[in-house]
């Protein structure tokens, strides 16, 4: 199985890297932001907030071409908005998608996570008290 | 003592600037490093010889600074928190507050409270008590024992469930 992992640089990326260590897959590729700060991803998007919708929409073609080029069986994101965009591109192209909400959201699912609920194959929270029918808790990184 | 202050990779954090400046003035013999965040104004740190401040360090530089630090003071971002807990590095948290325009919402306060509850790491709503805790280096270093085993157990269980889920998707 090939998995495309997507997260913006910083805490989301730190969680994504730890998540990859837990998963059994044959091949992995990475999408991130902040190319100047780290060179550990295969593809890059510009960072944006989920509230700046136009900056996301503008990068949708890039996200689509990343997913087409990578040809993953599954896309996993730990956030934030750029990860959501890659997940959405995957959804448009018929890929399986998994959103793992950041462990930083202990009281309420992130706004990006709530959007992911609309289309992702599965949405996970890292806090048991936030699990609902559509959002599952399967464990956490800390 | 070597202290790393980290405002994260997204925005500057003026209240943490104040904390860094206070500690730098009070402890000229300490070695301080400050990742001040994008958009931070760095001129005010230039005159302090015991302080190295930069908006962002690249990932490699940051991790060697991190490894060398005796104590980390963080904005309650997950990257720093996970690294500190995994490595048993003593740390203190100053979460960003939405009402001061420091973040979009108060999730860093929630994070700090949750981490404090689970792992016993102190967090501070205000700069002054944070500065006092840092200056009293002994107290800051006397934090709970490394929670590495607990983290390993959590992740092993999570990994098992995740792999099962992925097969079903």
Interface residues (C-beta under 8 A of the other chain):
Chain A: X1 X9 X10 X11 X12 X13 X14 X15 X18 X19 X21 X22 X23 X24 X25 X34 X36 X37 X38 X40 X49 X51 X74 X96 X98 X102 X103 X104 X105 X106 X107 X108 X110 X121 X122 X127 X136 X138 X139 X140 X141 X142
Chain B: X8 X9 X10 X56 X58 X59 X77 X78 X79 X80 X81 X82 X83 X85 X104 X107 X108 X110 X111 X113 X114 X115 X118 X119 X151 X154 X155 X157 X158 X159 X161 X162 X163 X165 X166 X169
